[in-house]
Amino acid sequence: MRLLEMTDKENAVKACVLIRVRPEQHYQVAAEIASFGGVKSAFAVMGGADVVARIEVEDMRALAALATRIGNLPDVVTTETFVAAEA
């Protein structure tokens, strides 16, 4: 996955959110998150996180709102957000 992609929004904020969920909820949570506006993709993974969401939104305020929405889902235990550093 290449994070530095061309976009129509010159100032768009891109990020990945690593999400830990309750046991056996990874596919359900990934599907729910994938339906949110600003989420380019969400998928279950193996490792320290259970789900990864790739996000592209208009600004940091929108990122904060989306990350909070994800973190407030009933089956989400923790989240960690990584904002893309673009040159």
N, C-alpha and C positions, 0 to 999 in steps of 0.2 A: 504494500500500500504506500503510495506516495502522498505525503501530507501537503507538500507545497504544490498545489494544483492551481491552474488558472481559474479565475472565478469572475463572474459578472460584477460582483460587489468588490470594488477595489480595497475597501477597508474591512472586509469580513473577518471575523474572528473564527479561527479553526481550533478545534481541541479534540482530545480523546478523553473519555471518562471511563475509568476502570471501576467496576461495580461488583461488590460481593453481595450475594443474596442468600436467603434461607435455603436449606437443603432441598434439592430437587425442583427448584423454581427457576433455574437459569433460562430455559427455553421460553417459558411463559413471560418472564420479565423482559427478555430480549425482544420478543414480539411486541409487547406493549410499548417499550421505549422506541422501537423502530417506527411506530405510528406517530410519534410526536413531531411537530414542526421543528425544523432546524436539525433534526437527526438524519444524517446521510445514510448511516447503516448502524445496526446493533446486532451483535452475535455472541453466542456462548463460546467461551474459551476454557482451556485447562491451564492451571497455574495459580498464581496468587490472587487473581480476579476470576469471577465467574462469567461476567458479561463485559464486553467493550462496546462503547458507543462512539461513533465518529460524528462530530458535530461541526456545523458551519452556521454561524448566526451573524447578525449585523453589527453587534458591539458587545462589550463586556457586560453591560447591564442585561442584555438578552441571554448571554451565557450563564450569568449568575442565576437568572430566573429558571432557565432550563435545568441547570445542575441541581437547584433546589427542588424542582418538580420531580426529578429522578430520585433524589435522596429521600423524598417523602413517600415514595411508593411503599405499600405495606410489607412487601417481601424483600426490600432492599435493606441490607445491614450497614454497609459503608460505601462511600464513593471517594474517588481520588481523581481530580481533574488535571489534565496536562494541556496547557495552552501552547499552540504552535509558535515557535520563534522563527519569524520570517525575516529574511534580509532584503 
